[in-house]
Amino acid sequence: MIPSTVLGESPGNGALLSTGGPRNGRLTVVMPTRNHAPYIRRALDSLVAQTRRPHRILVLDDASTDETPSILRVYAERYDFISVVTHEQNRGTVPRMHEGLATVESEYVLFMSSDDFIDITLCAKSLNLLDRNPQAAFCAVQKIEVDEQSRYLRRSRDPSVGGSARFFEPGSVVRILTRHGNLFSGLGTIYRTALLRAAGGFDERLQSFADGYVTELLGAKHGACVIPEYLAFWRRIDSSYYSITIRDPARVLTILEATLQRMAGPDRAFFPAEHRHRLEYRLRFDAAAAAARNRPIDRLLLRRAIAGRGGPMVEWAVLAGSAASGALGKLALFVVLRPWDILPVTIVRFMAVVRRVRPAPIPFG
């Protein structure tokens, strides 16, 4: 058994390492963390300040070696609804998410990275919409990208899903995902706990795509609520789990193989052939782009990612384009691997320029 320390558990929060049935209307936040001392205060402050507070915040410290444990100790002592489990062995983000899910006793659950933060109205708006749409598996919001110092970078280039918060039937979710890709990320997404568990939770083989995949699956099975407001803030740093993964073509190919296995099994019934095809080649594009960025270019991994599409001329065009400019190599890959995305992506980016949206205010200073 892995040694761990539990802090901040109060009688009303339930046993941290036991499971139970959902309690109507309550929300638990699960936050895995490791060495995020510069960011975790802002993440926790954004949760504490919610206009509809979570019933419980569970922080799983994955063997941090910086000041994270001492920061967490202060928060656990200050707030009786914050509980901390400190592990001595590092297992990784997705295993800790799965561990946290096993302990949740509330109807709803939000998983949050300790380097991100959310708007103070996210929980209230999402839970109110979910309460009105009991068939929905989750509620998603749009996100803003910020830098290491929490400065505005850009609004996410997500396609418009309408001007007001609403529920999308499963068929509509599948059509949106097929046309635009994974519109619903785990950031800022509140799940219905029972449905997330029934779907198997987070598949560790999918690594940083684990939340994205299960969110797609849940939306395709049950439908989803969407709030077209920028309520979640994604910190873009090189050391993040996503950034480390997306730069490694071998890891992306591993995710691709695991995704194909999932979609060849029972999940196949919820994803039409066109969606499965497009998801496969969007992941192949990510792997090929990562291989083309490496210096020297890993031609073996590049070939595996391209999977023979377009023949030797494509590999030559990518190599030539990457030698001249990384953008040219990436464009060649996009045209070959994702031709159906050219028009939708162009429209989304053009509309972002036309709107000339001003930077959104960043909460908490």
SVG drawing of the C-alpha trace seen along z (x, -y; Angstrom):
<svg xmlns="http://www.w3.org/2000/svg" viewBox="-35 -45 54 50">
<polyline fill="none" stroke="black" stroke-width="0.4" points="0.0,0.0 1.3,-3.4 1.9,-5.6 -0.3,-8.7 -1.2,-11.4 -4.7,-12.8 -5.4,-16.5 -8.5,-18.5 -11.1,-15.8 -14.2,-16.9 -17.1,-14.6 -19.4,-16.1 -17.1,-15.3 -17.1,-11.5 -14.2,-9.1 -11.7,-10.1 -10.8,-6.6 -14.3,-5.0 -17.0,-5.1 -20.7,-5.9 -23.8,-6.8 -24.3,-10.3 -25.9,-13.0 -28.4,-15.1 -27.1,-18.5 -23.7,-18.5 -20.4,-19.0 -17.0,-17.6 -13.8,-19.0 -10.9,-16.7 -7.5,-18.3 -4.4,-16.2 -1.2,-18.2 2.5,-17.9 5.1,-20.7 2.6,-23.5 3.5,-25.8 3.6,-28.9 0.0,-28.3 -2.0,-26.3 -3.0,-29.2 -4.8,-30.8 -6.5,-27.5 -7.8,-27.1 -8.8,-30.7 -10.9,-30.5 -12.8,-27.5 -13.2,-29.0 -14.6,-32.2 -17.4,-30.4 -20.8,-31.9 -22.1,-28.3 -19.3,-26.6 -18.4,-23.0 -19.4,-20.7 -15.9,-19.3 -12.5,-20.0 -10.2,-17.0 -6.5,-17.7 -4.3,-14.7 -0.7,-15.7 1.3,-13.3 4.6,-13.4 5.4,-17.1 9.0,-18.1 8.5,-21.9 6.4,-24.1 3.1,-22.6 2.5,-20.5 3.0,-23.5 0.6,-25.6 -2.0,-22.8 -1.6,-22.5 -2.6,-26.2 -5.7,-25.8 -6.8,-22.6 -6.5,-24.3 -8.4,-27.4 -11.3,-25.7 -13.1,-22.6 -14.3,-21.6 -10.8,-21.2 -9.2,-17.8 -5.7,-16.9 -4.2,-13.4 -0.4,-13.6 1.3,-10.6 4.9,-9.7 5.0,-7.9 4.4,-9.7 1.9,-7.9 0.8,-10.5 -2.2,-12.7 -4.7,-10.2 -4.2,-7.6 -4.8,-10.3 -7.9,-11.4 -9.2,-7.8 -8.3,-7.5 -10.3,-10.7 -13.3,-9.6 -13.5,-6.4 -14.0,-8.5 -16.7,-11.0 -20.0,-10.8 -21.7,-13.8 -24.0,-13.9 -21.5,-16.1 -17.8,-16.2 -15.3,-18.6 -11.7,-17.7 -9.3,-20.6 -5.6,-21.0 -3.8,-22.9 -2.2,-25.2 -5.5,-26.3 -8.3,-28.4 -12.0,-29.2 -14.4,-32.1 -16.3,-32.5 -19.6,-31.9 -18.7,-28.6 -20.1,-26.2 -23.3,-28.1 -24.0,-28.5 -23.1,-24.9 -25.0,-23.2 -28.1,-25.3 -28.1,-24.2 -27.4,-20.5 -30.2,-20.6 -32.6,-21.7 -31.4,-19.0 -31.1,-15.8 -30.4,-13.8 -27.1,-15.6 -23.9,-13.9 -21.9,-17.1 -21.8,-20.8 -18.9,-22.4 -17.7,-26.0 -15.3,-27.8 -11.8,-28.7 -9.2,-31.4 -5.5,-30.7 -3.1,-32.5 0.6,-32.5 2.8,-31.5 2.0,-34.9 -1.7,-34.5 -1.6,-37.1 -4.1,-36.9 -2.9,-35.0 -6.0,-34.3 -9.6,-33.0 -9.8,-29.4 -10.7,-29.0 -13.8,-27.0 -16.6,-27.1 -19.8,-28.9 -22.5,-26.7 -25.1,-29.4 -25.5,-32.5 -27.1,-31.0 -26.6,-28.2 -28.4,-25.0 -28.6,-21.3 -27.5,-19.4 -29.0,-16.0 -26.6,-13.1 -27.0,-13.3 -26.1,-17.0 -23.1,-16.4 -21.8,-13.7 -22.3,-16.1 -20.4,-18.9 -17.6,-16.5 -17.3,-15.1 -17.2,-18.5 -15.0,-20.3 -13.1,-17.8 -13.0,-17.6 -14.9,-20.8 -15.4,-19.7 -12.2,-19.5 -12.1,-18.5 -11.2,-22.0 -14.1,-23.6 -16.4,-20.6 -18.7,-19.4 -19.7,-15.8 -22.6,-13.8 -20.7,-11.3 -22.8,-8.2 -22.6,-8.5 -18.9,-9.2 -18.3,-6.1 -20.6,-4.0 -18.4,-5.0 -15.4,-3.6 -13.9,-6.9 -10.5,-7.9 -8.6,-5.3 -5.0,-5.6 -3.8,-4.3 -5.2,-7.5 -2.9,-9.7 -3.6,-13.4 -6.5,-12.5 -8.3,-10.5 -10.7,-13.3 -11.2,-14.4 -12.2,-10.9 -14.6,-10.1 -16.2,-13.5 -16.8,-12.8 -18.2,-9.4 -20.5,-10.7 -21.8,-13.5 -22.4,-10.9 -24.3,-8.6 -26.3,-11.1 -26.0,-14.6 -24.4,-17.6 -25.0,-21.1 -22.8,-23.9 -22.4,-27.4 -20.8,-29.6 -19.0,-31.8 -15.3,-32.0 -15.3,-30.7 -12.2,-28.6 -8.6,-29.7 -6.0,-27.3 -2.4,-28.0 -0.1,-27.3 3.2,-26.3 5.9,-23.9 5.8,-21.7 2.1,-21.0 0.9,-17.4 -0.6,-18.3 2.4,-20.2 4.8,-17.4 2.5,-14.8 1.8,-16.8 5.6,-17.3 6.3,-13.6 5.2,-11.8 5.7,-8.4 3.3,-9.2 0.7,-10.6 1.0,-7.4 0.4,-5.4 -2.7,-7.4 -3.8,-6.9 -3.5,-3.1 -5.4,-3.0 -8.1,-5.3 -8.5,-3.0 -8.8,0.0 -11.5,-1.8 -13.5,-2.7 -13.2,0.8 -14.9,2.2 -18.3,1.3 -17.8,-2.4 -18.1,-1.8 -21.9,-1.9 -21.9,-5.6 -19.4,-6.9 -20.3,-6.7 -17.6,-5.7 -16.9,-9.2 -16.3,-10.4 -14.0,-7.5 -12.1,-8.2 -11.7,-11.9 -10.6,-11.4 -8.0,-8.9 -6.5,-11.3 -6.6,-14.3 -4.5,-12.3 -2.2,-11.2 -1.8,-14.8 -0.7,-15.7 1.8,-12.8 3.2,-13.7 3.5,-17.4 5.4,-16.5 7.7,-14.2 8.3,-17.0 9.2,-19.5 11.9,-17.3 15.5,-18.0 16.6,-15.8 13.2,-14.8 12.3,-11.3 11.4,-9.9 10.3,-6.5 7.8,-8.1 6.7,-10.5 6.0,-7.5 4.1,-5.7 1.9,-8.8 1.2,-9.4 0.4,-5.7 1.2,-5.8 -1.3,-8.5 -0.3,-10.2 2.7,-8.0 6.4,-9.1 5.7,-12.5 3.9,-13.5 6.9,-12.6 9.1,-14.5 6.8,-17.6 6.7,-17.6 10.5,-17.2 11.1,-20.0 8.5,-22.2 9.8,-21.7 13.4,-22.4 12.2,-25.7 9.7,-26.6 8.0,-24.6 4.7,-26.2 5.0,-25.0 5.7,-21.4 2.6,-21.6 0.5,-23.0 1.5,-20.1 0.5,-17.6 -2.8,-19.4 -3.8,-19.3 -3.0,-15.6 -4.2,-14.3 -7.1,-16.6 -8.5,-17.9 -12.1,-18.0 -11.0,-20.4 -9.6,-23.1 -12.9,-24.9 -14.3,-24.7 -10.9,-25.7 -10.6,-28.6 -14.1,-29.9 -13.5,-29.7 -10.2,-31.6 -11.6,-34.1 -14.5,-34.8 -12.2,-35.3 -10.4,-38.0 -13.6,-39.6 -15.0,-39.8 -11.8,-41.4 -12.8,-40.4 -11.1,-42.3 -9.1,-40.4 -11.4,-39.1 -10.7,-40.3 -8.7,-37.8 -10.2,-37.2 -8.3,-37.5 -5.9,-40.3"/>
</svg>
